């Protein structure tokens, strides 16, 4: 991966979350000699779901003969995988593209081709081509295999038994050998499992009829919605630390949230087969991964489109967690992006039953005022959410909760904001992020009356006030960690100072939560990144804690 020199905007990034940043260099194995391999550099922006897309594209490129590099000045082909969720993400994407243009045009580097991929392409395909002529090709979220043609590479021959010609899954199911660490079954295997055509939830079909996924007004957007799903056979290069990996269990979203354009960007909700996910997890564990984080736009809807529903209640995620928790060698398993009304008793009991399932629930609530939630098309009330939190804490002892809120949504009054603050004070959320409302063209909220739009100055004042409140709650909660013995996954030197090392517990998701800062190696002369150690928490701060290694 490449490290552009432009600094990302963090105005609307979750506080105490790592801002969207370029990825660390991929972990490459020593390749055999090859003739004239084009060098390719990647920058991936945005969320972990985008990261997995980048890893898939990197795997495809390597398998087709490309050679990945972490140095922009050495890359003949530059790829920027973009995010366009909110204004600051779009601006960061544009800034990064322009930085790569300078490598191509002005800095005397080797780059001869610049490719832009991801969500920004789905939203502004023609505008990118028109306004940044140095961009040679664009690749949308549902056409990852097109990265090969964009890079001027040919796809390996697809074995018999794979999808029909023209299918977006053709090259994704191949098991051609790669010289790079890839997520597939053993390289000497020739079996290929066909990818079934995606099914959809009835809710998604209804939303489509209602126009939820319409992109007619988008400049250059393709008419067909993305239907891409990767499988256990898809080549993929890990860019995460060696002990950790994400698995994307589903794509798309059917929810009607009025502030969000992800359904238009990513298409209707569709789940991967449970067997495919388990097979990928087994491959990851065989490669040394000990922490797996399941991701999707809404992981709690997993399997509904596959019929994994009992008595009207989704059971897919619970069944998947049960299957994964039994895999030997998996130390930590968690899932992110739960939807509040999909967090069932069965799901919570599954979390409580297995030691290696992290007692960690990430459930974005977005607000607590009923009137704001209604305009957001989210539903719920503060009372409903408090009952959910109480139930989670009673069912899963020691559980930590993470959520995010949007302040300044159109029509949010002082009273609405007061209700949100009262809820945060009562709920005592462990990890909390606050986004300033971003008015996104194409979202339903964009068309609300102008007099309902909250001034930016008011939005920022409310965001700061809510984070000050959460800072006090977090400091008090972290003080209760002092004296605990915990398992810590060591990541390496601290981002803040070389005098400290840092790591995480199972109650910290990668990148977005606080850190465990290590100032005493105990019996060890040095520590090994990617290794688990037993530690004692010795002091606390507002978001981070300090620990000494015991063994």
N, C-alpha and C positions, 0 to 999 in steps of 0.2 A: 504494500500500500504506500501511497505517497503522502507527504506532509506539506500541504500548501502553506505558504507564509501568511495568508490572510487570516485574521482572527475572526472566529464566528461570533455572531451577535447572540447575546444571552438574555436579551430583554424579556423574552417570554418563555425561557427555559425553566423547568422546575428548579426552584432553589435547592441548593445542596445536591443537585444532580450534576453529573458531568455534562457539559454542553456538547452538542453534536460535534464530533471531531473525526478527523481522518483515522483510518485503521492502522494498527501496528503492522509491520511487515509480515507477510504470510510465512508460515513455517515450511520451507521447501526442503525436500530431500535432495541429495546430490543427483542431478540428472545425468543420464548417459549422454555421450556426445551426439549432437544432432546438427544437421546442416541448416544454416540460415534461419534460425528461430527468431521471429520478431520479438523485441522486448516490449512488454506491456506494463504500464503502471496504473494503479487504481486509487481513487479517493471515494470513500463511501460516507455519505452524510445521513443524518436522521436516526431512525429507531433501529432496534435489533432486527425487526422484520426486513428492513432494507439491507441490513448487514448480511442476512442469509442470502438474499438475492445477489449481493455482490460476490459472496463465496461461491454461489452456483455459477455465475458468469466467469469467475476466475477458473473454476474447474473445467468449464467448457473450453475456454481459451487454451488452457494448458494441454488438455487432451487433444486439441486440434493442432498443437505444435507451437503455441506461443510460449514465451519465457517471461515470467513475472519479475518485476524489479521494484524495489522500494525507493529508487532514486529517480525523481522526475527528469533530471538532466540526462539520464541514460535511456529513457523510454522512447521508443519509436512510435508507440501508440499510447495515448492517454485516455482513460475512461473516468468520468465523474458520474457516480450514481447519486441522484439528487433526491431532495425532500421538498415538498411544497405544502406541508400541513398548515402552517401559519406563516404570517408575513416574514418573521425573522428567519424562518427556515428557508423560504424562497430567496431572501436576500443573501443568505449564506451560500446557497446553491449558485446563484448568479456570480457572487464574488469569487467562488472557487473555480467556476468555469473560466472567468476572465483571467484568473491566475494561471490556469493551464494554457490559455491562449498565449500568454506572455512566454511560457516555456516553448510553445510552438513557433511563435513569430519573432519575438524580440530578444530572447535570452540566448540565442545561439545554441539551443539544445538540439537533440537528435529527433525530436517529435515531428512526425510528418502527418499524423492523423489524430483528431480529437473526437471522441464519442461521448455523447451525453445520454444518460439512461435514467430511468426511474420516474417518480411521480411528477416532476416538473415537465417531463416530456408528455405525459398523459394530458396535462393541463394546458401546456403552451407549445405544442409541437411545432406549429408553423411559425410562431413568434420567435422561437429560438433560432430556427433556420434563417429567418428574415433579418433579425437584429444582430446575430452573432455569426457572420458568414464563415468564420474560421472553424465552426463546428462542421465536421464532415459527415456525421451520421447521428441519428437519434434512435433510441431503443426504449419502448414502453414497458410498463410493469408486467404485461401479459405476453411478452414476446422475447423472453430472455435468450432464446436460441438465436435470435437475430444478431446477437453480439458477434457471432462468427462472421457473417457476411459483412457487418459493419467494420470488422477488423481486417477484412480481406483474407480470411481463413476458410478452409473447407471443413465441413463436418465429416467426422469419420463415418464409415459405412455403418448403417443401422442393421443389426442382425435380423434375421427372419423371426417373425413373432412380435415385432414391435409395432407401433401404431402405423396407420396408413400414411402415405406421402402427403405432406401439407399439414399434418397434425403438429400442434405446438409441442407435442411430447416426443416427436421422432428421435431427436438426438439426446433427449434427456433420459431415455431408458437404456441407452447403450452401456455396455460394460467394457468398452475398449480400455486397454491398459493405459495408465498414466504414470509418469515418473514422479508425480507429486502426490503428497498425502491427500487422499480423496475418500469421500464417504460412499463406499460401495461394498459389495461383498468381495470375497477374495478375487484377486485379479486374474487367476487362472480359470475362473468360472465363466461359462458361456451362456448360462441360463438367463433369460430375460423375461420378466413378468410384465404382462400388458397392463397399461394404465387405463382403468375404466373411465368412461365419460362421466363427468361430474353430475351428481344429483343436486337438487336445490331444496331448501326449506320452503314450506308453503308461505311463510312470512316473506321470503325473498321474492317468490313469484308474485305475491300481492303487491309488494312495494314496486316491483317492475311495472306492473299495470298502472300503478299510481304515478309513475314517472320518476321514482327515486333515483334511478341510475342514468337518467337522461344526460347526454353530453352534447346535445345538438348545438348549443350556443358556444361551445368551446372551440377555439381557433385550431383547426387541423386535427381534432381528436378523431380517432378511428371509430367507426360506428359500432363495431363488435366490442362487447365488454370482455375484459380479461377472463380467461377460464383456466389459466395455467396452474398446475400443481406439480411440485417436484416430488420425486419418489426416493426410495432407498437406493435406487440404481443411478441416481443423478450424481455426476462427479461434482465434488464440492471441496474447496480448500479452506481449512480452518484458519481464521485470523484471530480468534480469541486465544487467551492464554491456554497452555497445553492441557490443563486439567478440566477446562470448562468449555461448554458448547451450548448453543441454542438449537432447538428443533422447532421448526415451524409446522404446526399440526393442522392448520387451516389457512385459507386465504379469503379475502373479501369480507363484506359486512352487509347485513340487511337492515340494521337499525335505522330509525328515521331521524336521528339527532339533527336538529336544525342548524347547528354551528359547524357541521362536519361535511367534507366532500370526499371522504375516504371511499364510500360506496361507489361514487363515480370513478375514482381513481383505480380501485382494486376489483370492482365487480361484486357479484353476489357471493354470499357466504358458501364455502365449499370445503369439506373436510377431507383430509387424507385418510386412507384405510388404516385401521388400527394396526394391522399386521405390518404395514409399511413403516409406521413410526417405530414399532418395537424392533424391527429389523435394523433400522438406522441407529437406534439407541445401542443395540448389541454391537454394531460395528464401531461406534464411538467408544464404547467401553473397552473393546479389544484394542483400540488405539491409545488408551491411557486416559480417556476422559472420565472424571469422577463426579462432576457436577453437570447436570443437564437442566436447562431452563426451557420450558415449553412456552411458545408464543403463538399469537394469532391476533386478529383484530378483536375477537371475543372468544377466548378459550372455553368459556363455559357453555357456548353453543355447540361445542365439538360433538360431532356424531349425529346431531338431529337430522341432517340431510341423509344420513346413512341408516336411519330408522332406529337409532339407539335412544329410544324414548320408552319409559315405563309409566303407566298411569298418568300420562300427560306431563311427566317430569323428565328432563334430560338426564341421562345416565352415562353418556359417552365419556365425559372427562373422568368420572369416577372409575369407569372400567379401564380406561387408559392408564390412569395413575396406578391402579391395582396391578396391571400387567407390568408396568415399568418398575414399580417398587420391588418386584420379585427378582429383578435381574442381578446376578452376582456382580460385585465390584462397583455398583452405583452407590455413592455415599450421600449425595444431596440431589434431590429432585424438587423442583418448584414449577409453578405456572404463573404467568402474568396476565393482566388484562381480563379480569372477571367482570361480568355484568351483574349489578346488585340483585336483580330479581331471578337470576339463574344460580345463585349460591344456595344450594340445597342442603338439607340435613345429611343426605347421603354423601355429598361431597365433603362436608366438614368431618363426618365420621371416618371417611377414607383417609383424610389428612391425619387424623388423630391416631389411626390404627397402625400406621407404618412409621418406624423411627426415621427412615431416610427421606420421607417427604417433609420438606421444610415447613415449619409452623409459621407460614408467611402467606398472607392474603392480600393481593393487590386488586383493589376494586375501585376504579375511578367513579366517584359519586357526582362530580361536576358542580353541584350546588346543594343547598339544604332548604331553600325557600320553595314552597309548593308552586307559587306563581311563576317563578323563574324556571323551575323544572318543567312546568307545563309548556312554557314557550320554547324551551329547549327540546320538547317532545321526548323527555326522558321519563317522566313520572316519578312517583315517590315523594316522601316527606321526611323531615328531620326525625319524626317519631318512628317511621318505618325503618330508617337507616340505623337509628339507635338500637332498635330491637334486633336487627341483623347483627350489629356489632356485639351486643350482649350475648346473642346465641353463639356467635363464633368463639368468643372468649370462654363461654361455658363448655362448649363441645371440644375445643382444642386448647387445652391448658398451655399457657405460655405463648400463644399465638401473637405475632406482631401484624399490624395492619398498615397498609400503604394506600393512600388515595390521592386524588388531585382534584382541584376546583378551578373553575373559570370565574373570574370577577369582571364586572363591567358588561355582562351580557345585556343586549338591548332591553330596556325597560326595568333593569335592576334599580330599585329604589334604596334609599338609606335604610328603610325598614327591612327590605330583603337582605341587605348586607349585614344588618344587625343579627338577623336570624341565622345567617351563615356563621358569624363569629360565635354566637351562642352555641351552635351545634359543635363547632370545633372545640370549644372549651369543655363541653360535656362529653364528647366522644373520646378525647385524648388519643388521637391517632399517633402512631409511632413515627411513620414517615409520611410527609405531606408536601405536595408541590402545588404551586399556584400559578396559573396561566392568566395573563391579561387577555381579554377577549380580542380576537383578531377577526375582522369583518372580511369573510372570504366569499368572493364572487362565485356563484354556483351553489352556495349553501342557502337553505331556506331563510336563515336569519338575515342574510344580506338584503333581502327585500322588505324587511320590516320598516315601518314608518321612521323617517329621519328623526322625528322628535323623541323616539324611543332610544336612540343611540346615545350612549354615555360618553361624556368628554374624556379624552385620553388622560388628561391630568387627574380626573377623578378616579379613573380605572387604576392608574399607577399608585395613587394614594391608598386606595383600598387594598391593593396587592401588598404594599409595604406594611400596612397595618395588620393584615391577616398573618403575614410571615413573622412579624414581631410577636404576635400572640402564640404562634406555633413554636417559635424559638424558645419561649419560656416553658411550654409544655414539654418540648423535646429535652431541654436541659434537665428538667426534673426527672423525666423517665430514664435518661441515660445515667443519672446519678444512682439509680437503683441497680445498675449493672455492676457497680463496683463490688469486688469480692467474688463474683461468679467465676467458675471455671468453664471454659468453652473450647470447642474445637475451632481453630482458625485456619483458613486456607490462605497461605502466604502468597502475595502477589509480587513482591519485590520492594525496591527502595520507594520511599514515600514520594508522591508527586510534589510535595511541598519542600522537603529538605532531605539531603542525603544522610543526615544524622539519624533518621528514623526509617524503619521499614513499615509496610502496610499490608493489611490483609482484610478478610471478611469472615463473618460467621455465617451460618445457614440463615440467619435472620437479616442478612444484607444481600439484596439482589445486586448483580454486577452493574457497575457504572452509576446507578441512580441513587443509592443510599449513602449513609455515612461510612466511615472507615474504622478499622481497628489499627491504631498506630502502635508499633512495637518498638520499645526502647531498651529491652533487655532480652538477649538471646538465650538466657538460662544456661543449660549445659552445652549449648552448641557454639562453636566458634563462628559459624555463619549459618544462614538459613538457605533453603533451596526453594526458589519460586515454584508454585504449583504443587507444593507439599502441604499436608495437613499436620498441624501441631496442636498439642494441648497447651492452653494458656490461661492465665488469670487476669481479669480486668482489675487494674490498679487505680485508675482515675478516669474521670469523664469530662467531657466538654458539651457544648450545645448539641452537636450532632455526632461527634466522634468520641471514641473511647480509647484509652491507652492500656496496653497489656504487656505482661512479661511471659516469656515462654517457660513452661514447666517441663515439658518433655517432647 
